[in-house]
Amino acid sequence: MTKKFLEAGKIVNTHGVRGEVRITPWADSADFLKRFRVFYIDEQPVKVLRSRVHKTQLIAQLEGIEDVNAAMALKNKVVCIDRADAKLPDGRFFVQDLIGLPVHSDAGDDLGTLAEVLDLPQGQVYIVRGQREILIPDVPDFILDLNPETGLTVHLIEGM
């Protein structure tokens, strides 16, 4: 079952004295979060008055947060977005929708389930847990088919 709200980042600190917050994105980038006009904190809508990207974080002014003390109260809160507001290009999926998918080899073996997706500088790596743990790089040589409805089909090589 897909969730209405997707966890998209975390408020890690305040910024300045006027109530802005620093959000570390859990999405592809802070630019992705900048597109949203409403965030959800504790499942309550919070209007984004303005936002900008600073290095790898999003600096945001949220409605009703007018000073550093109010902003400090939001520190460590998870920022969510409404799935309906998020449009992804074809072939891209939310990681949250992939976790728990069954993973099969192209030889027909059941390898386990997709337990985690690591976002490394070289690219994403899928961690599959079953009888053993397998790390599979997200490259076309290994990832043959990825479908949130049916699962993940991979090609393994010796040593994986």
ZAKEFI-416130 format. One record per residue (C-alpha): residue in one letter; x, y negated, z. Coordinates in steps of 0.001 Angstrom, whole numbers, padded with zeros to 6 digits. Layout:
BEGIN
TIVO   aa         X         Y         Z
TIVO    A         X         Y         Z
...
***
This chain:
BEGIN
TIVO   aa         X         Y         Z
TIVO    M    000000    000000    000000
TIVO    T    001424   -003376   -000973
TIVO    K    001551   -006127    001596
TIVO    K    000003   -009555    000975
TIVO    F    002991   -011360    002486
TIVO    L    006590   -010679    001516
TIVO    E    009431   -011445    003889
TIVO    A    011567   -013947    002011
TIVO    G    014049   -015357    004508
TIVO    K    014800   -016482    008002
TIVO    I    015003   -019906    009632
TIVO    V    018533   -019880    010994
TIVO    N    018891   -023425    012290
TIVO    T    017808   -027025    012145
TIVO    H    019213   -029618    009759
TIVO    G    019516   -033208    010898
TIVO    V    017196   -034905    013390
TIVO    R    014033   -035293    011290
TIVO    G    012788   -031739    011639
TIVO    E    014263   -030060    008587
TIVO    V    015101   -026362    008854
TIVO    R    017780   -024199    007246
TIVO    I    016435   -021023    005684
TIVO    T    018687   -018141    004681
TIVO    P    016921   -016468    001745
TIVO    W    016396   -012743    001511
TIVO    A    015403   -013234   -002134
TIVO    D    017732   -013490   -005116
TIVO    S    018622   -017067   -004224
TIVO    A    017551   -020225   -002443
TIVO    D    016417   -021522   -005855
TIVO    F    013741   -018809   -005900
TIVO    L    012342   -020035   -002568
TIVO    K    012446   -023664   -003691
TIVO    R    009530   -022983   -006070
TIVO    F    007069   -022336   -003241
TIVO    R    004809   -025032   -001789
TIVO    V    003513   -022874    001083
TIVO    F    005404   -020537    003387
TIVO    Y    003839   -018236    005950
TIVO    I    005285   -018109    009443
TIVO    D    003642   -015628    011795
TIVO    E    001055   -015172    008987
TIVO    Q    000019   -018827    009279
TIVO    P    000351   -021082    006201
TIVO    V    002841   -023921    006522
TIVO    K    003008   -026493    003734
TIVO    V    006473   -027282    002362
TIVO    L    006685   -031066    002041
TIVO    R    010065   -031003    000305
TIVO    S    012992   -028666   -000097
TIVO    R    016444   -028551   -001595
TIVO    V    019213   -026029   -002022
TIVO    H    022379   -026523    000025
TIVO    K    025077   -023963   -000757
TIVO    T    023290   -020613   -000310
TIVO    Q    020512   -021884    001948
TIVO    L    017253   -023763    001519
TIVO    I    016774   -026958    003510
TIVO    A    013044   -027518    003979
TIVO    Q    010803   -030117    005580
TIVO    L    007664   -028354    006794
TIVO    E    004349   -030026    007521
TIVO    G    003890   -030759    011219
TIVO    I    007597   -030395    012019
TIVO    E    008755   -033954    012551
TIVO    D    011765   -033756    014865
TIVO    V    014665   -031538    015797
TIVO    N    012857   -030122    018849
TIVO    A    009906   -028916    016760
TIVO    A    012336   -027474    014201
TIVO    M    014313   -025702    016928
TIVO    A    011135   -023872    017986
TIVO    L    011117   -022197    014554
TIVO    K    014681   -020890    014789
TIVO    N    014893   -017139    014028
TIVO    K    011346   -017040    012599
TIVO    V    010843   -015003    009445
TIVO    V    009563   -016959    006449
TIVO    C    007115   -015119    004195
TIVO    I    005612   -015877    000816
TIVO    D    002278   -014806   -000617
TIVO    R    002761   -012054   -003175
TIVO    A    000199   -013745   -005446
TIVO    D    002392   -016871   -005612
TIVO    A    005498   -014954   -006665
TIVO    K    005884   -014180   -010336
TIVO    L    008706   -011842   -011307
TIVO    P    010069   -011165   -014784
TIVO    D    009161   -007824   -016351
TIVO    G    011268   -005004   -014990
TIVO    R    011989   -006787   -011682
TIVO    F    010473   -005645   -008402
TIVO    F    010432   -006707   -004792
TIVO    V    012823   -004555   -002759
TIVO    Q    010099   -004208   -000141
TIVO    D    007998   -002345   -002727
TIVO    L    010830    000065   -003546
TIVO    I    011788    001238   -000064
TIVO    G    010381    004705    000567
TIVO    L    010062    005672   -003100
TIVO    P    010859    009289   -003991
TIVO    V    014158    009727   -005835
TIVO    H    014714    012503   -008386
TIVO    S    017654    013399   -010575
TIVO    D    017324    013745   -014323
TIVO    A    017942    017467   -013693
TIVO    G    014681    017600   -011709
TIVO    D    016181    017764   -008210
TIVO    D    014421    015999   -005328
TIVO    L    017133    013832   -003766
TIVO    G    015135    012168   -000991
TIVO    T    013760    008662   -000622
TIVO    L    015109    005204   -001301
TIVO    A    016048    004016    002184
TIVO    E    017840    000736    001563
TIVO    V    019077   -001614   -001147
TIVO    L    022437   -003268   -000565
TIVO    D    023005   -006596   -002292
TIVO    L    026757   -006679   -002854
TIVO    P    028853   -009147   -004880
TIVO    Q    029356   -006461   -007553
TIVO    G    025612   -005789   -007757
TIVO    Q    022952   -003809   -005987
TIVO    V    023501   -000332   -004569
TIVO    Y    020631    002019   -003735
TIVO    I    020974    004165   -000629
TIVO    V    019074    007435   -000975
TIVO    R    018522    009579    002095
TIVO    G    017517    013216    001871
TIVO    Q    019536    016302    002719
TIVO    R    022493    013954    002392
TIVO    E    023036    010239    001846
TIVO    I    023818    009124   -001707
TIVO    L    024931    005643   -002776
TIVO    I    023923    004838   -006356
TIVO    P    024981    001626   -008139
TIVO    D    022206   -000215   -009982
TIVO    V    023653    000226   -013455
TIVO    P    021984    001771   -016524
TIVO    D    024401    004756   -016503
TIVO    F    022889    005914   -013184
TIVO    I    019419    004326   -012913
TIVO    L    017327    005881   -015659
TIVO    D    013839    004839   -014549
TIVO    L    012558    002678   -011704
TIVO    N    008821    002481   -011216
TIVO    P    007098    001446   -007960
TIVO    E    004237    003813   -008846
TIVO    T    006200    006980   -009606
TIVO    G    009628    006561   -008025
TIVO    L    013234    006444   -009110
TIVO    T    014931    008766   -011615
TIVO    V    018717    008776   -011517
TIVO    H    021643    010419   -013245
TIVO    L    024276    011726   -010861
TIVO    I    027888    012465   -011693
TIVO    E    030265    014778   -009877
TIVO    G    031237    013320   -006529
TIVO    M    028049    011356   -005932
***
